[in-house]
Amino acid sequence: MNIDETRVIQPGSTIGMVGGGQLGRMFSVAASAMGFRVIILCEDSEAPAAQVAHKTVVGELTDTEAVQSFAEQCDVITLEFENIPAETIAQCSDHAPAYPSAQVLATAQNRLIEKSTLKDAGLPVTPFLSVHDQASLVAAGEELGWPMIVKTATSGYDGKGQCKVDSPEDGLGIDWSSCDLWIAEKCIPFDLEVSVVVARTPEGKTTAFPVFENAHRNHILDVSVAPARVPIPVAEQAIQAAKAATDVLDVVGLLCVEFFVSEGAVMINEVAPRPHNSGHLTIEGCETSQFEQHVRAICNLPLGSTQLRSDAACTANLLGDLWSNEGEAPPWFKVLEDGSISLHLYGKATAKPGRKMGHLTMTGDSIETLVQRIHAAREQLER
């Protein structure tokens, strides 16, 4: 099939979303508001995105018949999570433009390839080495220094598939046979973590959102604020590096680049070619949300303004820990009594500890005040 990737996909067209989670859900809402039809390919007809989409094709993401049936109905195709099989996106691209491409996806799915690509392009990344057993771990420790973070090169997110090793003895507990490829990264003493979400069109036009400042709890993003409380030169470094990474990887759509900030400089920790949890505050906080921007980018439409609507914005994750052991939902009325709080729930049927179930967002004129208020609001939901 001859596909023109530079053509504009107009509202009224059909966008395909591979994956049915919360990112696909929020994308579908944004796309529908712009007049697009959205078709979801996922494995569960009651998945969060399927609940709000115009149509759902239910099937395994590796089922070639289901993928073909889905792709044939789409004018452009995207995805919500980088662990979707690259072969699925390659098959989709036989029928419609698919962003990010299968090549981008394959790179993002392998931390070694991803980091090597960025490093070879001259971008600042955390020092790393490939490891595969105890002996190679010890050798890496001698070169990078202890402690290190050891991660599976494929899969893994929210702290899964990784551990901190302070000495060679800590490596004795790693099950090297559980993954074919591993990466050891130097443990960086950092001042804070930030992220930048960049949008890029098929024609290579880019724009970045303000730098987000992120706080994690148990390796899961907890609270994000914008703009990040960093000096202007540091924010500019992060935005320039994120835009460069988007070009190097040839991403169309969104790329989130996570950084460590240390001694006035930024260092890339991870990237994700999709909307990102830290960007949820853009729904209320920016003139264009990250999800609308994703729609605009993959459809080759003019990119929207990324300006904050107020001086500051803040979002806090709502995890399954807030639900009772019997599955009873938190008392939402307690946070909704504050009319300045926006509540987003993802439509997940089962709450589990550590599972992202929704988020709260607030905007205002002081980051410090917003952080205090959003923590206090969430505490009202704790049992």
LINNOR-V229561 format. One record per residue. N is the residue number from 0. SS is DSSP state (2 for helix, 1 for strand, 0 for the rest). Layout:
N_SS, N_SS
//
This chain:
0_0, 1_0, 2_0, 3_0, 4_0, 5_0, 6_0, 7_0, 8_0, 9_0, 10_0, 11_0, 12_0, 13_1, 14_1, 15_1, 16_1, 17_1, 18_0, 19_0, 20_0, 21_2, 22_2, 23_2, 24_2, 25_2, 26_2, 27_2, 28_2, 29_2, 30_2, 31_2, 32_2, 33_0, 34_0, 35_0, 36_1, 37_1, 38_1, 39_1, 40_1, 41_1, 42_0, 43_0, 44_0, 45_0, 46_0, 47_0, 48_0, 49_0, 50_0, 51_0, 52_0, 53_0, 54_1, 55_1, 56_1, 57_1, 58_0, 59_0, 60_0, 61_0, 62_0, 63_2, 64_2, 65_2, 66_2, 67_2, 68_2, 69_2, 70_2, 71_0, 72_0, 73_0, 74_0, 75_1, 76_1, 77_1, 78_1, 79_0, 80_0, 81_0, 82_0, 83_0, 84_0, 85_2, 86_2, 87_2, 88_2, 89_2, 90_2, 91_2, 92_0, 93_0, 94_0, 95_0, 96_1, 97_1, 98_0, 99_0, 100_0, 101_2, 102_2, 103_2, 104_2, 105_2, 106_2, 107_2, 108_0, 109_0, 110_2, 111_2, 112_2, 113_2, 114_2, 115_2, 116_2, 117_2, 118_2, 119_2, 120_0, 121_0, 122_0, 123_0, 124_1, 125_0, 126_0, 127_1, 128_1, 129_1, 130_1, 131_0, 132_0, 133_2, 134_2, 135_2, 136_2, 137_2, 138_2, 139_2, 140_2, 141_2, 142_2, 143_2, 144_0, 145_0, 146_0, 147_1, 148_1, 149_1, 150_1, 151_1, 152_0, 153_0, 154_0, 155_0, 156_0, 157_0, 158_0, 159_0, 160_0, 161_1, 162_1, 163_1, 164_1, 165_0, 166_0, 167_2, 168_2, 169_2, 170_2, 171_2, 172_2, 173_0, 174_0, 175_2, 176_2, 177_2, 178_0, 179_0, 180_0, 181_1, 182_1, 183_1, 184_1, 185_1, 186_0, 187_0, 188_0, 189_0, 190_0, 191_1, 192_1, 193_1, 194_1, 195_1, 196_1, 197_1, 198_1, 199_1, 200_0, 201_0, 202_0, 203_0, 204_0, 205_1, 206_1, 207_1, 208_0, 209_0, 210_0, 211_1, 212_1, 213_1, 214_1, 215_1, 216_1, 217_0, 218_0, 219_1, 220_1, 221_1, 222_1, 223_1, 224_1, 225_1, 226_0, 227_0, 228_0, 229_0, 230_0, 231_2, 232_2, 233_2, 234_2, 235_2, 236_2, 237_2, 238_2, 239_2, 240_2, 241_2, 242_2, 243_2, 244_2, 245_2, 246_2, 247_2, 248_2, 249_0, 250_0, 251_0, 252_1, 253_1, 254_1, 255_1, 256_1, 257_1, 258_1, 259_1, 260_1, 261_1, 262_0, 263_0, 264_1, 265_1, 266_1, 267_1, 268_1, 269_1, 270_1, 271_1, 272_0, 273_0, 274_0, 275_0, 276_2, 277_2, 278_2, 279_0, 280_0, 281_2, 282_2, 283_2, 284_2, 285_1, 286_0, 287_0, 288_0, 289_2, 290_2, 291_2, 292_2, 293_2, 294_2, 295_2, 296_2, 297_2, 298_0, 299_0, 300_0, 301_0, 302_0, 303_0, 304_0, 305_0, 306_0, 307_1, 308_0, 309_0, 310_0, 311_1, 312_1, 313_1, 314_1, 315_1, 316_1, 317_1, 318_1, 319_2, 320_2, 321_2, 322_0, 323_0, 324_0, 325_0, 326_0, 327_0, 328_0, 329_0, 330_0, 331_0, 332_2, 333_2, 334_2, 335_2, 336_0, 337_0, 338_0, 339_0, 340_0, 341_1, 342_1, 343_1, 344_1, 345_0, 346_0, 347_0, 348_0, 349_0, 350_0, 351_0, 352_0, 353_0, 354_0, 355_1, 356_1, 357_1, 358_1, 359_1, 360_1, 361_1, 362_1, 363_1, 364_0, 365_0, 366_2, 367_2, 368_2, 369_2, 370_2, 371_2, 372_2, 373_2, 374_2, 375_2, 376_2, 377_2, 378_2, 379_0, 380_0, 381_0, 382_0
//
